[in-house]
Amino acid sequence: MKAIIDFFQFISGLGVSVVMPFVIFFVGLFFKAGLGKSLRAGLTVGVGFIGLNLVINNLLGTTLAPAVKQMVTRYGLHLSVIDVGWPSAAAIAMGSTVGLIIIPLGLLVNIIMLLTNTTQTVDVDIWDYWHFAFTGALVAILTRSIFLGIIIAVINMVIIMVLGDITAPEVEKSLNLPGVSLPHGFTAAYAPIAMVFNKLFDLIPGVRNIDINTKTLQKRFGVFGEPILIGTALGLIIGIVAGYNVTKVLTLAISLGAVLVLIPKMAALLMEGLLPVSDAASDFVKNRFKNRGKIYIGLDSAVGVGHPVTLSIAFVLVPLVVFLAVILPGNKVMPFADLSVIPWMLVLITPIVKENGFRELIIGFICLTVGLWIATDLSPMITIAAKNVNFSMPNGAAAISSICDGANPLTWILVRLNGLGYFGTIISGIIAFAMALWNRSRIKKEAKILHNADAK
C-alpha cells in the first residue's frame, strides 16, 4: 500500500502540465483514437494547460493580488483569521491521512461509478481530488474518526461527479467545451445554488427580464462592449481604488484586458487537443454499450474561467468582497490569498444563468457573503488540520482559513452534518446514494433517446 501511495504522490507532484499529456495519450489509446492522434492530443492539452497557468499565475496572480493587498493596506483592513489560499489548503488536505489515499481511492470510486452507470464522466483531473480529501480531513478531526473522514471524502466525490454530469450539457453549450464536464470540488458546489436562484429570478416580474451579457454589451456599445475593453476598464477602476500611481493603474488595466483575451485562447487550444479523444470515447461507448449515454472527460474548471462574463463579474466581486469582509457581522476572515479563485466559483454559474451577468453578480455576492461565515466557522478545524501536518503558520496568525475550500458550502454541509455523529453520516450517504441512482436513471433515459435517434 505504501508503494502505491508513494507512486501516486510522485505522479501528483509532477504537475498537471507534465502528467496530463500522458493521461490523455493513454486514454486516447484505450478508446482507439489512434497512436498519432492520441500523441498529438496529449501534447496539445499539455501546452494548453501551460498557457492557462502562465496567464492565470503570471498575469492574474501577479497583478490582481498585489492590487488587493494594496487596498487592504491603504484602508487599514485587519481581521483575525488569515486566508492562506488554495495551495496551502491543498497541501494541508493532501498531507492528511485521508489525503494520502485519496488519489487511488478517487480513481476506484470513478471506475465503480462508470461500471454501475451512475456517472458519465471519466475524471482525469486527479490533482483536484484534494477537495474531497479536504472535506474528509475536517470530518476526521470533528468526529475523531479517520474511517468517517474517508467515507465522507467518497460521498463528497459522488455528489460532485453527479453535479458534473448534469451541468455538462450547459458547459458544452455556453463555455464551448464539447465532451467536457467539470467535476471540480469547489466549482461544482455552487451549481445547485445557482440553479435555485436562477429559478427564483424567473419568478420575479421585471427582474426576470434583466439580462446583461457580453453579447448585449457588444450589440449596444460596439467595440466598447468587447471583453478586452471590459477587462481594461475594470483594471482601471481596481487600480484607482487601490491607490496606485498612473503607471501601475495602466499596467493593471492592460493586464486584466489581456486576461480576458488570452485565457479563452488557451482554453481553445486545450480543447483542440481534447476533442479527438472525447469523440473517440463517445464512439467507443456508443458502439459497445446501449445504455451508457454520452461520455465526458472530467477536467479542472480552469478550462472554463476564461468566459468574459465569468472574469468580468469576478473582477467586480474582488474589491467588493474585501470591503464586505470588514463590515459583515460575525466574519473573522480577511480574504486575500484566495481572491484569485473567485472566477473558479463562477465557472458553472455562468452557463446555469445563461451568461446573464446581472444574475451572476447577485448569486456570486450572496455566495461570497455566506462563504465568509462558512470560512469563519470552519477556521478552527482548518487550523487544527494544518497543525496536524506541521503546516508553517503565517507569522502572527492564530487561525487560518481559505475561500477555497474553507468557504465551500458543500464542504460545510457535510462537515456539520457529521457533527451529529453516525446519524449525520447516514444522512450524507443517503443523499449521495439517491443522487447516484437518480443520475443512473437520467443517463439510461438519455441513452435511450440517443439510441432511438441513431436508429432513425
WOSUL-V217181 format. One record per residue. N is the residue number from 0. RES is the residue in three letters. SS is DSSP state (h for helix, s for strand, l for the rest). PHI is phi in radians with two decimals (NA if undefined). OMEGA is omega in degrees with one decimal (none if undefined). Layout:
n:N res:RES ss:SS phi:PHI omega:OMEGA
n:N res:RES ss:SS phi:PHI omega:OMEGA
This chain:
n:0 res:MET ss:l phi:NA omega:179.0
n:1 res:LYS ss:h phi:-1.07 omega:179.2
n:2 res:ALA ss:h phi:-1.10 omega:179.1
n:3 res:ILE ss:h phi:-1.13 omega:-179.7
n:4 res:ILE ss:h phi:-1.09 omega:178.7
n:5 res:ASP ss:h phi:-1.07 omega:179.8
n:6 res:PHE ss:h phi:-1.10 omega:-177.6
n:7 res:PHE ss:h phi:-1.23 omega:174.5
n:8 res:GLN ss:h phi:-1.16 omega:176.4
n:9 res:PHE ss:h phi:-1.11 omega:178.9
n:10 res:ILE ss:h phi:-1.05 omega:-179.5
n:11 res:SER ss:h phi:-1.08 omega:-178.1
n:12 res:GLY ss:h phi:-1.23 omega:179.6
n:13 res:LEU ss:h phi:-1.20 omega:179.2
n:14 res:GLY ss:l phi:1.63 omega:-173.8
n:15 res:VAL ss:h phi:-1.11 omega:-176.0
n:16 res:SER ss:h phi:-1.20 omega:179.7
n:17 res:VAL ss:h phi:-1.55 omega:-173.2
n:18 res:VAL ss:h phi:-1.40 omega:-175.3
n:19 res:MET ss:h phi:-1.00 omega:176.5
n:20 res:PRO ss:h phi:-1.00 omega:177.7
n:21 res:PHE ss:h phi:-1.16 omega:-179.1
n:22 res:VAL ss:h phi:-1.07 omega:-179.3
n:23 res:ILE ss:h phi:-1.11 omega:178.5
n:24 res:PHE ss:h phi:-1.04 omega:-178.4
n:25 res:PHE ss:h phi:-1.25 omega:175.2
n:26 res:VAL ss:h phi:-1.11 omega:177.4
n:27 res:GLY ss:h phi:-1.07 omega:177.4
n:28 res:LEU ss:h phi:-1.11 omega:-179.4
n:29 res:PHE ss:h phi:-1.06 omega:-178.6
n:30 res:PHE ss:l phi:-1.56 omega:173.4
n:31 res:LYS ss:l phi:1.08 omega:175.9
n:32 res:ALA ss:l phi:-1.39 omega:-178.3
n:33 res:GLY ss:l phi:1.76 omega:-176.1
n:34 res:LEU ss:h phi:-1.08 omega:-177.0
n:35 res:GLY ss:h phi:-1.10 omega:-179.5
n:36 res:LYS ss:h phi:-1.11 omega:-179.2
n:37 res:SER ss:h phi:-1.14 omega:179.9
n:38 res:LEU ss:h phi:-1.13 omega:179.9
n:39 res:ARG ss:h phi:-1.11 omega:179.6
n:40 res:ALA ss:h phi:-1.07 omega:-179.3
n:41 res:GLY ss:h phi:-1.06 omega:-178.8
n:42 res:LEU ss:h phi:-1.16 omega:180.0
n:43 res:THR ss:h phi:-1.16 omega:177.2
n:44 res:VAL ss:h phi:-1.10 omega:177.3
n:45 res:GLY ss:h phi:-1.05 omega:177.8
n:46 res:VAL ss:h phi:-1.10 omega:178.6
n:47 res:GLY ss:h phi:-1.07 omega:178.6
n:48 res:PHE ss:h phi:-1.18 omega:176.2
n:49 res:ILE ss:h phi:-1.07 omega:178.7
n:50 res:GLY ss:h phi:-1.09 omega:178.4
n:51 res:LEU ss:h phi:-1.06 omega:-178.5
n:52 res:ASN ss:h phi:-1.13 omega:178.2
n:53 res:LEU ss:h phi:-1.08 omega:-178.6
n:54 res:VAL ss:h phi:-1.20 omega:-175.9
n:55 res:ILE ss:h phi:-1.17 omega:-175.1
n:56 res:ASN ss:h phi:-1.36 omega:-174.2
n:57 res:ASN ss:h phi:-1.41 omega:179.8
n:58 res:LEU ss:h phi:-1.60 omega:-175.8
n:59 res:LEU ss:h phi:-1.21 omega:-175.9
n:60 res:GLY ss:h phi:-1.23 omega:-174.7
n:61 res:THR ss:h phi:-1.62 omega:178.3
n:62 res:THR ss:h phi:-2.01 omega:-176.4
n:63 res:LEU ss:h phi:-1.29 omega:-177.9
n:64 res:ALA ss:h phi:-1.04 omega:177.4
n:65 res:PRO ss:h phi:-1.09 omega:178.5
n:66 res:ALA ss:h phi:-1.13 omega:178.5
n:67 res:VAL ss:h phi:-1.18 omega:178.0
n:68 res:LYS ss:h phi:-1.03 omega:178.8
n:69 res:GLN ss:h phi:-1.13 omega:176.8
n:70 res:MET ss:h phi:-1.07 omega:-179.2
n:71 res:VAL ss:h phi:-1.04 omega:179.9
n:72 res:THR ss:h phi:-1.19 omega:-175.2
n:73 res:ARG ss:h phi:-1.10 omega:-176.2
n:74 res:TYR ss:l phi:-1.75 omega:175.8
n:75 res:GLY ss:l phi:1.09 omega:-177.1
n:76 res:LEU ss:l phi:-1.53 omega:-179.1
n:77 res:HIS ss:l phi:-2.47 omega:174.0
n:78 res:LEU ss:l phi:-2.38 omega:-167.5
n:79 res:SER ss:l phi:-1.43 omega:-177.9
n:80 res:VAL ss:s phi:-1.82 omega:-175.3
n:81 res:ILE ss:s phi:-1.60 omega:173.4
n:82 res:ASP ss:s phi:-1.43 omega:-174.3
n:83 res:VAL ss:l phi:-1.59 omega:175.5
n:84 res:GLY ss:l phi:1.56 omega:-175.5
n:85 res:TRP ss:h phi:-1.18 omega:178.2
n:86 res:PRO ss:h phi:-1.05 omega:177.4
n:87 res:SER ss:h phi:-1.22 omega:178.6
n:88 res:ALA ss:h phi:-1.07 omega:178.9
n:89 res:ALA ss:h phi:-1.14 omega:179.1
n:90 res:ALA ss:h phi:-1.11 omega:178.0
n:91 res:ILE ss:h phi:-1.12 omega:-179.1
n:92 res:ALA ss:h phi:-1.12 omega:-176.9
n:93 res:MET ss:h phi:-1.28 omega:177.1
n:94 res:GLY ss:h phi:-1.48 omega:179.3
n:95 res:SER ss:l phi:-1.33 omega:178.1
n:96 res:THR ss:h phi:-1.08 omega:177.7
n:97 res:VAL ss:h phi:-1.12 omega:-178.9
n:98 res:GLY ss:h phi:-1.11 omega:-178.6
n:99 res:LEU ss:h phi:-1.10 omega:-176.5
n:100 res:ILE ss:h phi:-1.99 omega:-170.1
n:101 res:ILE ss:h phi:-1.16 omega:-177.3
n:102 res:ILE ss:h phi:-1.20 omega:176.3
n:103 res:PRO ss:h phi:-1.09 omega:178.7
n:104 res:LEU ss:h phi:-1.14 omega:179.3
n:105 res:GLY ss:h phi:-1.11 omega:177.3
n:106 res:LEU ss:h phi:-1.09 omega:178.7
n:107 res:LEU ss:h phi:-1.12 omega:178.4
n:108 res:VAL ss:h phi:-1.06 omega:179.7
n:109 res:ASN ss:h phi:-1.07 omega:179.2
n:110 res:ILE ss:h phi:-1.09 omega:-179.9
n:111 res:ILE ss:h phi:-1.09 omega:179.9
n:112 res:MET ss:h phi:-1.15 omega:176.9
n:113 res:LEU ss:h phi:-1.17 omega:-179.2
n:114 res:LEU ss:h phi:-1.19 omega:-180.0
n:115 res:THR ss:l phi:-1.59 omega:177.7
n:116 res:ASN ss:l phi:1.08 omega:177.3
n:117 res:THR ss:l phi:-1.74 omega:171.9
n:118 res:THR ss:l phi:-2.59 omega:175.6
n:119 res:GLN ss:l phi:-1.89 omega:-169.8
n:120 res:THR ss:s phi:-1.86 omega:167.0
n:121 res:VAL ss:s phi:-1.64 omega:-171.8
n:122 res:ASP ss:s phi:-1.49 omega:-179.9
n:123 res:VAL ss:l phi:-1.59 omega:-178.1
n:124 res:ASP ss:l phi:-1.50 omega:-172.8
n:125 res:ILE ss:h phi:-1.20 omega:-179.7
n:126 res:TRP ss:h phi:-1.16 omega:-176.8
n:127 res:ASP ss:h phi:-1.45 omega:169.4
n:128 res:TYR ss:h phi:-1.13 omega:179.8
n:129 res:TRP ss:h phi:-1.06 omega:178.2
n:130 res:HIS ss:h phi:-1.06 omega:179.4
n:131 res:PHE ss:h phi:-1.22 omega:178.0
n:132 res:ALA ss:h phi:-1.14 omega:179.4
n:133 res:PHE ss:h phi:-1.06 omega:178.2
n:134 res:THR ss:h phi:-1.06 omega:-179.7
n:135 res:GLY ss:h phi:-1.07 omega:-179.6
n:136 res:ALA ss:h phi:-1.14 omega:178.4
n:137 res:LEU ss:h phi:-1.17 omega:178.1
n:138 res:VAL ss:h phi:-1.14 omega:178.3
n:139 res:ALA ss:h phi:-1.06 omega:178.0
n:140 res:ILE ss:h phi:-1.21 omega:-177.2
n:141 res:LEU ss:h phi:-1.13 omega:-175.5
n:142 res:THR ss:h phi:-1.67 omega:-175.5
n:143 res:ARG ss:l phi:1.01 omega:-179.2
n:144 res:SER ss:l phi:-2.42 omega:176.0
n:145 res:ILE ss:h phi:-1.11 omega:-179.6
n:146 res:PHE ss:h phi:-1.03 omega:179.3
n:147 res:LEU ss:h phi:-1.14 omega:177.0
n:148 res:GLY ss:h phi:-1.05 omega:178.6
n:149 res:ILE ss:h phi:-1.16 omega:178.9
n:150 res:ILE ss:h phi:-1.05 omega:-178.5
n:151 res:ILE ss:h phi:-1.21 omega:175.8
n:152 res:ALA ss:h phi:-1.06 omega:177.7
n:153 res:VAL ss:h phi:-1.15 omega:179.0
n:154 res:ILE ss:h phi:-1.05 omega:177.5
n:155 res:ASN ss:h phi:-1.00 omega:-178.6
n:156 res:MET ss:h phi:-1.12 omega:-179.9
n:157 res:VAL ss:h phi:-1.04 omega:-179.6
n:158 res:ILE ss:h phi:-1.08 omega:-178.5
n:159 res:ILE ss:h phi:-1.16 omega:178.3
n:160 res:MET ss:h phi:-1.08 omega:178.4
n:161 res:VAL ss:h phi:-1.14 omega:178.4
n:162 res:LEU ss:h phi:-1.10 omega:175.6
n:163 res:GLY ss:h phi:-1.09 omega:179.0
n:164 res:ASP ss:h phi:-1.11 omega:-171.4
n:165 res:ILE ss:h phi:-1.30 omega:177.2
n:166 res:THR ss:h phi:-1.63 omega:-176.2
n:167 res:ALA ss:h phi:-1.01 omega:179.3
n:168 res:PRO ss:h phi:-1.03 omega:178.5
n:169 res:GLU ss:h phi:-1.25 omega:175.5
n:170 res:VAL ss:h phi:-1.07 omega:178.1
n:171 res:GLU ss:h phi:-1.07 omega:-172.9
n:172 res:LYS ss:h phi:-1.36 omega:-174.0
n:173 res:SER ss:h phi:-1.40 omega:-175.3
n:174 res:LEU ss:l phi:-1.67 omega:178.8
n:175 res:ASN ss:l phi:0.99 omega:179.6
n:176 res:LEU ss:l phi:-2.19 omega:-177.8
n:177 res:PRO ss:l phi:-1.10 omega:177.2
n:178 res:GLY ss:l phi:1.32 omega:-176.2
n:179 res:VAL ss:s phi:-2.09 omega:167.4
n:180 res:SER ss:s phi:-2.11 omega:-175.7
n:181 res:LEU ss:l phi:-2.17 omega:179.0
n:182 res:PRO ss:l phi:-1.41 omega:-174.5
n:183 res:HIS ss:l phi:-1.69 omega:-172.1
n:184 res:GLY ss:l phi:-1.03 omega:178.6
n:185 res:PHE ss:l phi:-1.57 omega:-176.1
n:186 res:THR ss:l phi:-1.07 omega:-174.2
n:187 res:ALA ss:h phi:-1.18 omega:-178.9
n:188 res:ALA ss:h phi:-1.11 omega:-177.8
n:189 res:TYR ss:h phi:-1.60 omega:-178.5
n:190 res:ALA ss:h phi:-1.07 omega:179.2
n:191 res:PRO ss:h phi:-1.06 omega:178.7
n:192 res:ILE ss:h phi:-1.10 omega:179.5
n:193 res:ALA ss:h phi:-1.11 omega:179.4
n:194 res:MET ss:h phi:-1.09 omega:-179.5
n:195 res:VAL ss:h phi:-1.13 omega:-178.4
n:196 res:PHE ss:h phi:-1.18 omega:178.1
n:197 res:ASN ss:h phi:-1.10 omega:176.6
n:198 res:LYS ss:h phi:-1.15 omega:179.2
n:199 res:LEU ss:h phi:-1.13 omega:177.7
n:200 res:PHE ss:h phi:-1.03 omega:-179.7
n:201 res:ASP ss:h phi:-1.12 omega:-176.7
n:202 res:LEU ss:h phi:-1.59 omega:-175.6
n:203 res:ILE ss:l phi:-1.71 omega:179.4
n:204 res:PRO ss:l phi:-1.02 omega:-179.8
n:205 res:GLY ss:l phi:1.49 omega:-179.7
n:206 res:VAL ss:h phi:-1.10 omega:-177.5
n:207 res:ARG ss:h phi:-1.13 omega:-179.0
n:208 res:ASN ss:h phi:-1.63 omega:179.2
n:209 res:ILE ss:l phi:-1.35 omega:-178.4
n:210 res:ASP ss:l phi:-2.46 omega:178.5
n:211 res:ILE ss:l phi:-2.04 omega:176.9
n:212 res:ASN ss:l phi:-2.53 omega:-174.7
n:213 res:THR ss:h phi:-1.13 omega:179.9
n:214 res:LYS ss:h phi:-1.17 omega:179.7
n:215 res:THR ss:h phi:-1.21 omega:178.6
n:216 res:LEU ss:h phi:-1.14 omega:179.2
n:217 res:GLN ss:h phi:-1.16 omega:-179.9
n:218 res:LYS ss:h phi:-1.19 omega:-176.6
n:219 res:ARG ss:h phi:-1.45 omega:-172.7
n:220 res:PHE ss:h phi:-1.93 omega:178.3
n:221 res:GLY ss:h phi:1.12 omega:-176.9
n:222 res:VAL ss:h phi:-1.08 omega:-178.6
n:223 res:PHE ss:h phi:-1.32 omega:176.4
n:224 res:GLY ss:h phi:-1.75 omega:-179.5
n:225 res:GLU ss:l phi:-1.32 omega:-176.6
n:226 res:PRO ss:h phi:-0.91 omega:-176.5
n:227 res:ILE ss:h phi:-1.10 omega:-179.9
n:228 res:LEU ss:h phi:-1.40 omega:175.4
n:229 res:ILE ss:h phi:-1.10 omega:178.6
n:230 res:GLY ss:h phi:-1.07 omega:179.6
n:231 res:THR ss:h phi:-1.12 omega:-180.0
n:232 res:ALA ss:h phi:-1.12 omega:178.5
n:233 res:LEU ss:h phi:-1.14 omega:176.6
n:234 res:GLY ss:h phi:-1.10 omega:177.1
n:235 res:LEU ss:h phi:-1.05 omega:-177.8
n:236 res:ILE ss:h phi:-1.12 omega:-178.8
n:237 res:ILE ss:h phi:-1.10 omega:178.9
n:238 res:GLY ss:h phi:-1.09 omega:179.3
n:239 res:ILE ss:h phi:-1.16 omega:178.6
n:240 res:VAL ss:h phi:-1.08 omega:179.9
n:241 res:ALA ss:h phi:-1.28 omega:179.6
n:242 res:GLY ss:l phi:1.44 omega:179.6
n:243 res:TYR ss:l phi:-1.18 omega:170.8
n:244 res:ASN ss:l phi:-1.38 omega:-173.8
n:245 res:VAL ss:h phi:-1.02 omega:-178.5
n:246 res:THR ss:h phi:-1.06 omega:-177.9
n:247 res:LYS ss:h phi:-1.21 omega:178.0
n:248 res:VAL ss:h phi:-1.07 omega:-179.2
n:249 res:LEU ss:h phi:-1.16 omega:178.6
n:250 res:THR ss:h phi:-1.11 omega:178.2
n:251 res:LEU ss:h phi:-1.10 omega:-179.0
n:252 res:ALA ss:h phi:-1.07 omega:-179.8
n:253 res:ILE ss:h phi:-1.13 omega:-178.9
n:254 res:SER ss:h phi:-1.13 omega:-179.6
n:255 res:LEU ss:h phi:-1.24 omega:172.7
n:256 res:GLY ss:h phi:-1.11 omega:178.2
n:257 res:ALA ss:h phi:-1.12 omega:179.6
n:258 res:VAL ss:h phi:-1.03 omega:-178.3
n:259 res:LEU ss:h phi:-1.20 omega:178.5
n:260 res:VAL ss:h phi:-1.64 omega:-170.1
n:261 res:LEU ss:h phi:-1.40 omega:-178.4
n:262 res:ILE ss:h phi:-1.07 omega:176.4
n:263 res:PRO ss:h phi:-1.04 omega:179.7
n:264 res:LYS ss:h phi:-1.20 omega:177.4
n:265 res:MET ss:h phi:-1.19 omega:177.2
n:266 res:ALA ss:h phi:-1.13 omega:177.8
n:267 res:ALA ss:h phi:-1.13 omega:177.3
n:268 res:LEU ss:h phi:-1.12 omega:177.9
n:269 res:LEU ss:h phi:-1.06 omega:-179.7
n:270 res:MET ss:h phi:-1.17 omega:176.9
n:271 res:GLU ss:h phi:-1.01 omega:179.1
n:272 res:GLY ss:h phi:-1.34 omega:-173.4
n:273 res:LEU ss:h phi:-1.38 omega:-173.4
n:274 res:LEU ss:h phi:-0.98 omega:-179.9
n:275 res:PRO ss:h phi:-1.04 omega:179.1
n:276 res:VAL ss:h phi:-1.23 omega:178.7
n:277 res:SER ss:h phi:-1.09 omega:178.0
n:278 res:ASP ss:h phi:-1.12 omega:179.1
n:279 res:ALA ss:h phi:-1.13 omega:178.7
n:280 res:ALA ss:h phi:-1.11 omega:179.2
n:281 res:SER ss:h phi:-1.12 omega:178.6
n:282 res:ASP ss:h phi:-1.12 omega:179.6
n:283 res:PHE ss:h phi:-1.04 omega:-178.8
n:284 res:VAL ss:h phi:-1.19 omega:-178.3
n:285 res:LYS ss:h phi:-1.07 omega:-176.8
n:286 res:ASN ss:h phi:-1.37 omega:-173.6
n:287 res:ARG ss:h phi:-1.98 omega:-177.8
n:288 res:PHE ss:l phi:-2.31 omega:-177.6
n:289 res:LYS ss:l phi:-1.71 omega:-176.2
n:290 res:ASN ss:l phi:-2.16 omega:-174.3
n:291 res:ARG ss:l phi:-1.77 omega:-177.3
n:292 res:GLY ss:l phi:1.20 omega:-178.8
n:293 res:LYS ss:l phi:-1.40 omega:176.5
n:294 res:ILE ss:l phi:-1.83 omega:179.0
n:295 res:TYR ss:s phi:-1.95 omega:171.5
n:296 res:ILE ss:s phi:-1.68 omega:-178.5
n:297 res:GLY ss:s phi:-1.45 omega:-177.2
n:298 res:LEU ss:l phi:-2.19 omega:173.0
n:299 res:ASP ss:l phi:-1.09 omega:-177.8
n:300 res:SER ss:h phi:-1.21 omega:173.7
n:301 res:ALA ss:h phi:-1.00 omega:-179.5
n:302 res:VAL ss:h phi:-1.20 omega:-178.3
n:303 res:GLY ss:h phi:-1.94 omega:-175.5
n:304 res:VAL ss:l phi:-1.26 omega:-173.8
n:305 res:GLY ss:l phi:-1.39 omega:179.2
n:306 res:HIS ss:l phi:-1.06 omega:-176.7
n:307 res:PRO ss:h phi:-0.96 omega:179.5
n:308 res:VAL ss:h phi:-1.16 omega:179.7
n:309 res:THR ss:h phi:-1.01 omega:-177.5
n:310 res:LEU ss:h phi:-1.22 omega:-179.8
n:311 res:SER ss:h phi:-1.09 omega:179.6
n:312 res:ILE ss:h phi:-1.17 omega:178.2
n:313 res:ALA ss:h phi:-1.08 omega:179.7
n:314 res:PHE ss:h phi:-1.12 omega:176.8
n:315 res:VAL ss:h phi:-1.26 omega:-175.0
n:316 res:LEU ss:h phi:-1.27 omega:-176.0
n:317 res:VAL ss:h phi:-0.99 omega:178.5
n:318 res:PRO ss:h phi:-1.16 omega:-179.6
n:319 res:LEU ss:h phi:-1.11 omega:-175.7
n:320 res:VAL ss:h phi:-1.23 omega:177.3
n:321 res:VAL ss:h phi:-1.11 omega:179.9
n:322 res:PHE ss:h phi:-1.32 omega:175.5
n:323 res:LEU ss:h phi:-1.06 omega:-178.7
n:324 res:ALA ss:h phi:-1.03 omega:-177.3
n:325 res:VAL ss:h phi:-1.33 omega:-173.7
n:326 res:ILE ss:h phi:-1.66 omega:-174.8
n:327 res:LEU ss:l phi:-1.32 omega:179.7
n:328 res:PRO ss:l phi:-1.07 omega:176.5
n:329 res:GLY ss:l phi:1.54 omega:178.9
n:330 res:ASN ss:l phi:-1.45 omega:177.4
n:331 res:LYS ss:l phi:-2.14 omega:-174.5
n:332 res:VAL ss:s phi:-1.69 omega:171.8
n:333 res:MET ss:s phi:-1.70 omega:180.0
n:334 res:PRO ss:l phi:-1.14 omega:179.0
n:335 res:PHE ss:l phi:-2.62 omega:-172.9
n:336 res:ALA ss:l phi:-1.08 omega:-176.1
n:337 res:ASP ss:l phi:-1.71 omega:177.7
n:338 res:LEU ss:h phi:-1.09 omega:179.9
n:339 res:SER ss:h phi:-1.26 omega:180.0
n:340 res:VAL ss:h phi:-1.60 omega:179.8
n:341 res:ILE ss:h phi:-0.99 omega:175.2
n:342 res:PRO ss:h phi:-1.01 omega:179.2
n:343 res:TRP ss:h phi:-1.12 omega:177.9
n:344 res:MET ss:h phi:-1.10 omega:-173.1
n:345 res:LEU ss:h phi:-1.61 omega:-170.3
n:346 res:VAL ss:h phi:-0.95 omega:-178.8
n:347 res:LEU ss:h phi:-1.49 omega:175.3
n:348 res:ILE ss:h phi:-1.15 omega:-179.2
n:349 res:THR ss:h phi:-0.97 omega:179.2
n:350 res:PRO ss:h phi:-1.21 omega:-178.7
n:351 res:ILE ss:h phi:-1.14 omega:179.9
n:352 res:VAL ss:l phi:-1.60 omega:178.8
n:353 res:LYS ss:l phi:1.03 omega:175.5
n:354 res:GLU ss:l phi:1.13 omega:179.5
n:355 res:ASN ss:l phi:-1.49 omega:-176.1
n:356 res:GLY ss:h phi:-1.12 omega:179.0
n:357 res:PHE ss:h phi:-1.09 omega:-179.6
n:358 res:ARG ss:h phi:-1.13 omega:-178.7
n:359 res:GLU ss:h phi:-1.13 omega:179.2
n:360 res:LEU ss:h phi:-1.12 omega:-179.7
n:361 res:ILE ss:h phi:-1.13 omega:-179.2
n:362 res:ILE ss:h phi:-1.11 omega:179.7
n:363 res:GLY ss:h phi:-1.07 omega:179.5
n:364 res:PHE ss:h phi:-1.12 omega:178.5
n:365 res:ILE ss:h phi:-1.12 omega:-179.7
n:366 res:CYS ss:h phi:-1.09 omega:179.9
n:367 res:LEU ss:h phi:-1.27 omega:176.9
n:368 res:THR ss:h phi:-1.07 omega:178.5
n:369 res:VAL ss:h phi:-1.14 omega:-179.4
n:370 res:GLY ss:h phi:-1.07 omega:178.2
n:371 res:LEU ss:h phi:-1.13 omega:176.2
n:372 res:TRP ss:h phi:-1.15 omega:178.4
n:373 res:ILE ss:h phi:-1.09 omega:-179.7
n:374 res:ALA ss:h phi:-1.08 omega:176.5
n:375 res:THR ss:h phi:-1.17 omega:-177.8
n:376 res:ASP ss:h phi:-1.13 omega:-176.6
n:377 res:LEU ss:h phi:-1.50 omega:-174.1
n:378 res:SER ss:h phi:-1.01 omega:177.5
n:379 res:PRO ss:h phi:-1.05 omega:179.8
n:380 res:MET ss:h phi:-1.24 omega:178.1
n:381 res:ILE ss:h phi:-1.11 omega:178.6
n:382 res:THR ss:h phi:-1.12 omega:177.3
n:383 res:ILE ss:h phi:-1.12 omega:179.0
n:384 res:ALA ss:h phi:-1.04 omega:179.2
n:385 res:ALA ss:h phi:-1.14 omega:-179.9
n:386 res:LYS ss:h phi:-1.17 omega:179.6
n:387 res:ASN ss:h phi:-1.12 omega:-179.1
n:388 res:VAL ss:l phi:-1.86 omega:177.9
n:389 res:ASN ss:l phi:1.04 omega:176.2
n:390 res:PHE ss:l phi:-1.18 omega:-179.3
n:391 res:SER ss:l phi:-1.37 omega:-177.5
n:392 res:MET ss:l phi:-1.23 omega:176.1
n:393 res:PRO ss:l phi:-1.04 omega:-179.7
n:394 res:ASN ss:l phi:-0.99 omega:177.0
n:395 res:GLY ss:l phi:1.40 omega:-177.2
n:396 res:ALA ss:l phi:-1.56 omega:175.6
n:397 res:ALA ss:l phi:-1.56 omega:-179.0
n:398 res:ALA ss:s phi:-2.55 omega:179.4
n:399 res:ILE ss:s phi:-2.29 omega:173.8
n:400 res:SER ss:s phi:-2.75 omega:176.7
n:401 res:SER ss:l phi:-2.79 omega:172.6
n:402 res:ILE ss:l phi:-1.36 omega:177.7
n:403 res:CYS ss:l phi:-2.10 omega:4.6
n:404 res:ASP ss:l phi:-1.89 omega:-178.4
n:405 res:GLY ss:l phi:-1.12 omega:179.6
n:406 res:ALA ss:l phi:-1.84 omega:-177.1
n:407 res:ASN ss:l phi:-1.26 omega:-177.0
n:408 res:PRO ss:h phi:-1.13 omega:179.7
n:409 res:LEU ss:h phi:-1.19 omega:176.3
n:410 res:THR ss:h phi:-1.01 omega:-178.5
n:411 res:TRP ss:h phi:-1.09 omega:-179.4
n:412 res:ILE ss:h phi:-1.07 omega:-178.1
n:413 res:LEU ss:h phi:-1.17 omega:179.2
n:414 res:VAL ss:h phi:-1.14 omega:-176.3
n:415 res:ARG ss:h phi:-1.23 omega:174.1
n:416 res:LEU ss:h phi:-1.05 omega:-178.2
n:417 res:ASN ss:h phi:-1.37 omega:169.0
n:418 res:GLY ss:h phi:-1.21 omega:177.3
n:419 res:LEU ss:h phi:-1.48 omega:-179.1
n:420 res:GLY ss:l phi:1.57 omega:-176.9
n:421 res:TYR ss:h phi:-1.09 omega:176.8
n:422 res:PHE ss:h phi:-1.06 omega:178.3
n:423 res:GLY ss:h phi:-1.15 omega:178.3
n:424 res:THR ss:h phi:-1.12 omega:179.2
n:425 res:ILE ss:h phi:-1.11 omega:178.2
n:426 res:ILE ss:h phi:-1.04 omega:179.1
n:427 res:SER ss:h phi:-1.05 omega:-179.9
n:428 res:GLY ss:h phi:-1.12 omega:178.9
n:429 res:ILE ss:h phi:-1.10 omega:179.5
n:430 res:ILE ss:h phi:-1.06 omega:-179.0
n:431 res:ALA ss:h phi:-1.13 omega:-179.3
n:432 res:PHE ss:h phi:-1.13 omega:178.9
n:433 res:ALA ss:h phi:-1.11 omega:178.0
n:434 res:MET ss:h phi:-1.12 omega:179.7
n:435 res:ALA ss:h phi:-1.13 omega:179.2
n:436 res:LEU ss:h phi:-1.15 omega:177.5
n:437 res:TRP ss:h phi:-1.08 omega:-180.0
n:438 res:ASN ss:h phi:-1.12 omega:178.1
n:439 res:ARG ss:h phi:-1.07 omega:178.5
n:440 res:SER ss:h phi:-1.12 omega:179.3
n:441 res:ARG ss:h phi:-1.12 omega:-179.9
n:442 res:ILE ss:h phi:-1.10 omega:-179.5
n:443 res:LYS ss:h phi:-1.15 omega:177.1
n:444 res:LYS ss:h phi:-1.14 omega:178.5
n:445 res:GLU ss:h phi:-1.09 omega:179.7
n:446 res:ALA ss:h phi:-1.10 omega:179.2
n:447 res:LYS ss:h phi:-1.13 omega:178.9
n:448 res:ILE ss:h phi:-1.12 omega:179.1
n:449 res:LEU ss:h phi:-1.11 omega:179.9
n:450 res:HIS ss:h phi:-1.13 omega:179.4
n:451 res:ASN ss:h phi:-1.15 omega:179.6
n:452 res:ALA ss:h phi:-1.17 omega:178.3
n:453 res:ASP ss:h phi:-1.16 omega:-178.6
n:454 res:ALA ss:h phi:-1.16 omega:178.6
n:455 res:LYS ss:l phi:-1.32 omega:none
